[in-house]
Amino acid sequence: MIDLRLLLAISTLPLIAAAAVVAAQSPAPDPLLAPSFRVDPAWPKPLPNRWLVGAVVGVAVDKRDHVWVVHRPGTLQPNETRSIWRAAPPVLEFDPDGNLVASWGGPGDGYEWPDLEHGIYLDEDDHVWLGAGGEKDSHLLKFTREGRFLLQIGRKGQNGGSNDTANLGGAANVVVDRAANEVYVADGYVNHRVIVFDATTGAYKRHWGAYGKRPDDDYFTRAGEKLPGPFRGVVQHENAPSQYDPDGPPPPQFRIVHQVRIASDGLVYICDRTNDRIQVFQKDGTFVKETFIAKRTLGSGSVWDIGFSTDPAQTFLFVPDGTNQQVWVLRRDTLELVTSFGGAGRWAGQFYGAHNLAVDSKGNLFITETYEGKRVQKFTYTGLAPALPPLVP
């Protein structure tokens, strides 16, 4: 008597063989690839002179691949400095191996040092630009790489709002377009705009708000917005609520304009931090497109900075998120979210307040941490690898 199970198995053998042949002839779909990184726990080297850094609120890489950071000495706690340790100068320069090679900064003759340090940028001529994020910081500063003062745009305490063409309002970061000799300012914590000046003279050129429109500060005090207490029409600092409805229409105004970057094709990328979005413009302020990232992130927001991958097309964007403690990786052409890495914590590769990001010529990332994170970490580029799903809240 024939076993029915054996007969069934024999009858299906040709089908299994045929399927195997088809599978062998049909290549598997390529996995989605994205840049991958490995944290370097030994970078940077320990500082000399028993120096400590406070909240690290800016990072830039110059043409030598030297890494520059600016930190807030005033954020060091008494239990950190009451012994033999003391604050390092606010501006620090590291060589590619992580050795400290220069340090300077602080109040001096001819300029107004910010109440709240924020942001650093090195232009092609080795000029160091520093933002200023305090409520009364209505200016930005330009120095030589050795720390010699060159230019101040705006005067402390003189901000006239988001349509003032002479002063700033909590300028978070800058970028310089060398071909046009223009400096773009993410202006920023008190104001709600991008503003452009002549990079040599500081003369005003143009400014715009969200969607390329004229910014409207009254939006933040009109009925419906209802900003609480000290944030009503004033400064939008880290502990200010996002105050937008993730399920409603896109906000018509910027809130914290935290970073401005210019891609190699001339597109201008704006981090609208507490609106959880990136907006893209042409250099004249014409709006191109936008995307939201982790748009249910309220509080301090999800879009803190932007870096570009180093391939010729600058295929990928890297976006640190100091609320969700992630680095988001997007395709630049579609603004599609591809993957993320990081996580909350104090160990190497984790974050507490991932604040700013810079990319060196080899594609390595340098990421600073504010609040009590108080460090900069190096993530070594290891090539393209299959992308893990992003950890979206």
GISUL-V620231 format. One record per backbone hydrogen bond with DSSP energy under -0.5 kcal/mol. NH is the residue of the N-H (numbers start at 1). CO is the residue of the C=O. E is the energy in kcal/mol with one decimal. If there is no record, write none. Layout:
# GISUL-V620231
nh-><NH,NH>
co-><CO,CO>
e-><E,E>
This chain:
# GISUL-V620231
nh-><7,8,9,10,11,12,13,13,16,17,18,19,20,21,22,23,24,25,26,27,34,36,38,40,41,43,45,51,52,55,56,57,57,58,60,62,65,67,68,68,69,70,71,72,73,75,76,80,81,81,82,86,88,91,92,92,93,94,95,98,101,102,104,111,113,118,119,121,123,123,126,128,129,129,130,131,131,132,133,137,138,140,141,142,143,144,147,150,151,153,154,157,158,164,168,170,171,172,173,175,177,178,181,182,183,184,184,185,186,187,187,188,188,189,189,190,191,193,194,195,196,197,198,199,202,205,206,208,209,212,213,219,220,221,222,225,226,227,231,232,233,234,236,237,240,246,248,257,257,258,258,259,261,263,266,268,269,269,270,271,272,272,273,273,275,276,277,278,279,280,281,282,285,288,289,291,293,297,298,301,302,303,304,304,305,307,309,314,317,318,319,320,321,325,326,327,328,328,329,330,331,332,335,338,339,341,343,345,350,351,355,358,360,363,365,366,367,368,369,370,373,375,377,378,379,380,380,382,383,385,387,392>
co-><3,4,5,6,7,8,9,10,12,13,14,15,16,17,18,19,20,21,22,25,385,383,380,378,39,40,98,48,86,72,369,55,70,70,68,66,62,94,60,66,92,58,90,55,71,72,73,77,77,78,78,50,52,104,69,90,102,67,99,95,93,93,91,108,111,131,57,129,121,127,123,143,121,127,141,118,119,171,116,134,136,153,130,151,128,148,144,142,142,140,152,136,155,161,138,137,132,186,186,184,182,176,177,177,197,175,182,195,173,185,193,170,186,169,170,169,169,187,208,185,206,183,203,181,198,196,196,194,213,209,210,216,217,218,218,222,222,220,228,229,231,231,189,235,237,244,245,188,255,256,271,271,269,267,263,281,261,267,279,259,270,277,256,271,272,273,272,291,270,289,268,286,282,280,280,278,276,294,296,298,273,273,302,320,320,318,316,311,330,307,328,318,326,321,321,341,319,326,339,317,336,315,331,329,329,327,325,351,347,343,368,366,364,360,379,358,377,356,375,353,370,369,367,40,365,38,378,36,36,34,32,390>
e-><-2.1,-2.2,-2.0,-2.4,-2.2,-1.2,-0.6,-0.8,-2.1,-2.6,-2.4,-2.3,-2.1,-2.0,-2.2,-2.5,-2.1,-1.7,-1.8,-0.7,-2.3,-2.4,-2.0,-2.8,-0.7,-1.7,-2.4,-1.8,-1.8,-0.6,-2.2,-0.7,-1.7,-0.7,-2.3,-2.3,-1.9,-2.2,-3.4,-0.5,-2.4,-1.7,-1.9,-1.8,-0.7,-1.9,-1.6,-2.1,-1.1,-0.5,-1.6,-2.0,-2.9,-2.5,-2.5,-0.5,-2.6,-3.0,-2.5,-2.4,-3.1,-1.3,-1.9,-0.8,-0.7,-0.9,-1.7,-1.9,-0.5,-2.1,-1.9,-2.8,-3.1,-0.6,-2.6,-0.5,-1.6,-2.4,-2.8,-0.9,-1.1,-1.7,-2.1,-2.3,-2.6,-2.3,-1.9,-2.9,-1.7,-2.0,-0.6,-2.7,-1.8,-1.8,-2.4,-2.8,-0.5,-2.6,-0.8,-1.9,-3.2,-0.9,-1.0,-1.9,-2.6,-3.3,-0.5,-2.7,-3.1,-1.1,-1.8,-0.9,-0.6,-0.5,-1.9,-2.1,-2.3,-2.7,-2.5,-1.7,-3.0,-2.2,-2.7,-2.6,-1.8,-2.7,-1.2,-2.3,-3.5,-1.8,-1.7,-1.3,-1.5,-1.6,-1.1,-1.7,-0.9,-0.7,-2.4,-1.8,-1.2,-0.6,-3.5,-0.9,-2.6,-0.7,-1.9,-1.6,-1.0,-1.1,-2.3,-0.7,-2.2,-2.7,-1.9,-3.1,-3.2,-0.5,-2.7,-2.4,-0.8,-2.5,-1.9,-1.1,-1.3,-1.6,-1.7,-2.5,-1.9,-3.0,-2.6,-2.4,-2.2,-3.1,-1.1,-2.0,-2.4,-2.1,-0.8,-1.7,-0.9,-1.0,-0.6,-2.0,-0.6,-1.8,-2.3,-2.1,-2.6,-2.5,-2.8,-0.5,-2.7,-1.1,-1.3,-2.3,-2.9,-0.5,-2.7,-2.2,-2.3,-3.5,-2.0,-3.2,-1.4,-1.4,-2.1,-1.8,-2.3,-2.9,-2.6,-1.8,-2.1,-1.8,-2.5,-2.3,-2.5,-2.2,-2.1,-2.5,-2.5,-0.7,-2.6,-0.6,-3.1,-2.8,-0.5,-2.7,-0.6,-2.4,-3.6,-1.6>
